Amino acid sequence: MDKTREIINKHKENYPEFDYYFGHLNIIEENLESMPDTSIETCKALIDGVSKTVLDSFSVKYIEQARSADGSDQLNKKAVSELAKHVEIDESIIQNT
């Protein structure tokens, strides 16, 4: 989570809405052992939220698919692919999401 905090801090000037995700990180860390399912679901929400922010910032349309696993997967892949058009990024990370 330290790396995630670092990335959010690095980009929160351009994306002030990222401050919201510090709460997610706290929930993830606080519940890792006692309620791992809460941590997992919060991680998913964090990834989906960041993906939507990336797509919105590049004015890329996406379809909300009400908590569908396939919907989240496609959303995340689309965000990584769009981001890769603008900055150097290892697109192989989408294989691990």
C-alpha positions as protocol buffer text, in pm:
chain_id: "A"
residue {
  index: 1
  type: MET
  ca { x: 0 y: 0 z: 0 }
}
residue {
  index: 2
  type: ASP
  ca { x: 298 y: 230 z: 47 }
}
residue {
  index: 3
  type: LYS
  ca { x: 364 y: 234 z: -329 }
}
residue {
  index: 4
  type: THR
  ca { x: -4 y: 311 z: -396 }
}
residue {
  index: 5
  type: ARG
  ca { x: 4 y: 599 z: -146 }
}
residue {
  index: 6
  type: GLU
  ca { x: 319 y: 728 z: -315 }
}
residue {
  index: 7
  type: ILE
  ca { x: 157 y: 719 z: -660 }
}
residue {
  index: 8
  type: ILE
  ca { x: -157 y: 894 z: -535 }
}
residue {
  index: 9
  type: ASN
  ca { x: 49 y: 1163 z: -363 }
}
residue {
  index: 10
  type: LYS
  ca { x: 251 y: 1214 z: -679 }
}
residue {
  index: 11
  type: HIS
  ca { x: -59 y: 1273 z: -893 }
}
residue {
  index: 12
  type: LYS
  ca { x: -310 y: 1431 z: -653 }
}
residue {
  index: 13
  type: GLU
  ca { x: -217 y: 1782 z: -768 }
}
residue {
  index: 14
  type: ASN
  ca { x: -347 y: 1698 z: -1116 }
}
residue {
  index: 15
  type: TYR
  ca { x: -624 y: 1476 z: -980 }
}
residue {
  index: 16
  type: PRO
  ca { x: -744 y: 1623 z: -649 }
}
residue {
  index: 17
  type: GLU
  ca { x: -1019 y: 1360 z: -635 }
}
residue {
  index: 18
  type: PHE
  ca { x: -745 y: 1107 z: -560 }
}
residue {
  index: 19
  type: ASP
  ca { x: -745 y: 1231 z: -197 }
}
residue {
  index: 20
  type: TYR
  ca { x: -1063 y: 1028 z: -162 }
}
residue {
  index: 21
  type: TYR
  ca { x: -864 y: 708 z: -211 }
}
residue {
  index: 22
  type: PHE
  ca { x: -656 y: 753 z: 103 }
}
residue {
  index: 23
  type: GLY
  ca { x: -968 y: 643 z: 292 }
}
residue {
  index: 24
  type: HIS
  ca { x: -979 y: 330 z: 78 }
}
residue {
  index: 25
  type: LEU
  ca { x: -614 y: 257 z: 156 }
}
residue {
  index: 26
  type: ASN
  ca { x: -681 y: 292 z: 528 }
}
residue {
  index: 27
  type: ILE
  ca { x: -975 y: 50 z: 508 }
}
residue {
  index: 28
  type: ILE
  ca { x: -765 y: -200 z: 311 }
}
residue {
  index: 29
  type: GLU
  ca { x: -480 y: -190 z: 563 }
}
residue {
  index: 30
  type: GLU
  ca { x: -703 y: -198 z: 870 }
}
residue {
  index: 31
  type: ASN
  ca { x: -892 y: -505 z: 753 }
}
residue {
  index: 32
  type: LEU
  ca { x: -623 y: -718 z: 591 }
}
residue {
  index: 33
  type: GLU
  ca { x: -626 y: -984 z: 863 }
}
residue {
  index: 34
  type: SER
  ca { x: -956 y: -939 z: 1043 }
}
residue {
  index: 35
  type: MET
  ca { x: -1183 y: -898 z: 738 }
}
residue {
  index: 36
  type: PRO
  ca { x: -988 y: -982 z: 420 }
}
residue {
  index: 37
  type: ASP
  ca { x: -1305 y: -980 z: 210 }
}
residue {
  index: 38
  type: THR
  ca { x: -1351 y: -612 z: 299 }
}
residue {
  index: 39
  type: SER
  ca { x: -994 y: -542 z: 193 }
}
residue {
  index: 40
  type: ILE
  ca { x: -1045 y: -725 z: -137 }
}
residue {
  index: 41
  type: GLU
  ca { x: -1368 y: -541 z: -221 }
}
residue {
  index: 42
  type: THR
  ca { x: -1211 y: -208 z: -129 }
}
residue {
  index: 43
  type: CYS
  ca { x: -913 y: -285 z: -355 }
}
residue {
  index: 44
  type: LYS
  ca { x: -1156 y: -350 z: -639 }
}
residue {
  index: 45
  type: ALA
  ca { x: -1333 y: -20 z: -572 }
}
residue {
  index: 46
  type: LEU
  ca { x: -999 y: 162 z: -568 }
}
residue {
  index: 47
  type: ILE
  ca { x: -891 y: 11 z: -900 }
}
residue {
  index: 48
  type: ASP
  ca { x: -1228 y: 80 z: -1061 }
}
residue {
  index: 49
  type: GLY
  ca { x: -1229 y: 439 z: -936 }
}
residue {
  index: 50
  type: VAL
  ca { x: -879 y: 511 z: -1063 }
}
residue {
  index: 51
  type: SER
  ca { x: -966 y: 346 z: -1396 }
}
residue {
  index: 52
  type: LYS
  ca { x: -1272 y: 570 z: -1434 }
}
residue {
  index: 53
  type: THR
  ca { x: -1064 y: 877 z: -1349 }
}
residue {
  index: 54
  type: VAL
  ca { x: -811 y: 786 z: -1619 }
}
residue {
  index: 55
  type: LEU
  ca { x: -1085 y: 731 z: -1878 }
}
residue {
  index: 56
  type: ASP
  ca { x: -1268 y: 1050 z: -1779 }
}
residue {
  index: 57
  type: SER
  ca { x: -949 y: 1255 z: -1801 }
}
residue {
  index: 58
  type: PHE
  ca { x: -902 y: 1142 z: -2163 }
}
residue {
  index: 59
  type: SER
  ca { x: -1275 y: 1178 z: -2241 }
}
residue {
  index: 60
  type: VAL
  ca { x: -1306 y: 808 z: -2316 }
}
residue {
  index: 61
  type: LYS
  ca { x: -1657 y: 668 z: -2292 }
}
residue {
  index: 62
  type: TYR
  ca { x: -1722 y: 354 z: -2092 }
}
residue {
  index: 63
  type: ILE
  ca { x: -2030 y: 162 z: -1992 }
}
residue {
  index: 64
  type: GLU
  ca { x: -2111 y: 113 z: -1625 }
}
residue {
  index: 65
  type: GLN
  ca { x: -2187 y: -253 z: -1568 }
}
residue {
  index: 66
  type: ALA
  ca { x: -2317 y: -255 z: -1210 }
}
residue {
  index: 67
  type: ARG
  ca { x: -2054 y: -449 z: -1018 }
}
residue {
  index: 68
  type: SER
  ca { x: -2002 y: -709 z: -1286 }
}
residue {
  index: 69
  type: ALA
  ca { x: -1666 y: -883 z: -1270 }
}
residue {
  index: 70
  type: ASP
  ca { x: -1646 y: -871 z: -1649 }
}
residue {
  index: 71
  type: GLY
  ca { x: -1736 y: -503 z: -1643 }
}
residue {
  index: 72
  type: SER
  ca { x: -1457 y: -420 z: -1400 }
}
residue {
  index: 73
  type: ASP
  ca { x: -1207 y: -626 z: -1595 }
}
residue {
  index: 74
  type: GLN
  ca { x: -1291 y: -447 z: -1920 }
}
residue {
  index: 75
  type: LEU
  ca { x: -1290 y: -108 z: -1749 }
}
residue {
  index: 76
  type: ASN
  ca { x: -943 y: -168 z: -1605 }
}
residue {
  index: 77
  type: LYS
  ca { x: -801 y: -298 z: -1933 }
}
residue {
  index: 78
  type: LYS
  ca { x: -945 y: -2 z: -2122 }
}
residue {
  index: 79
  type: ALA
  ca { x: -793 y: 244 z: -1873 }
}
residue {
  index: 80
  type: VAL
  ca { x: -448 y: 83 z: -1893 }
}
residue {
  index: 81
  type: SER
  ca { x: -462 y: 77 z: -2273 }
}
residue {
  index: 82
  type: GLU
  ca { x: -567 y: 443 z: -2287 }
}
residue {
  index: 83
  type: LEU
  ca { x: -301 y: 546 z: -2039 }
}
residue {
  index: 84
  type: ALA
  ca { x: -38 y: 361 z: -2244 }
}
residue {
  index: 85
  type: LYS
  ca { x: -118 y: 590 z: -2538 }
}
residue {
  index: 86
  type: HIS
  ca { x: -1 y: 890 z: -2335 }
}
residue {
  index: 87
  type: VAL
  ca { x: 272 y: 765 z: -2102 }
}
residue {
  index: 88
  type: GLU
  ca { x: 513 y: 477 z: -2096 }
}
residue {
  index: 89
  type: ILE
  ca { x: 346 y: 187 z: -1919 }
}
residue {
  index: 90
  type: ASP
  ca { x: 390 y: -188 z: -1919 }
}
residue {
  index: 91
  type: GLU
  ca { x: 60 y: -307 z: -2065 }
}
residue {
  index: 92
  type: SER
  ca { x: 132 y: -659 z: -1944 }
}
residue {
  index: 93
  type: ILE
  ca { x: -7 y: -552 z: -1608 }
}
residue {
  index: 94
  type: ILE
  ca { x: -355 y: -594 z: -1751 }
}
residue {
  index: 95
  type: GLN
  ca { x: -290 y: -964 z: -1769 }
}
residue {
  index: 96
  type: ASN
  ca { x: -256 y: -965 z: -1390 }
}
residue {
  index: 97
  type: THR
  ca { x: -572 y: -770 z: -1308 }
}
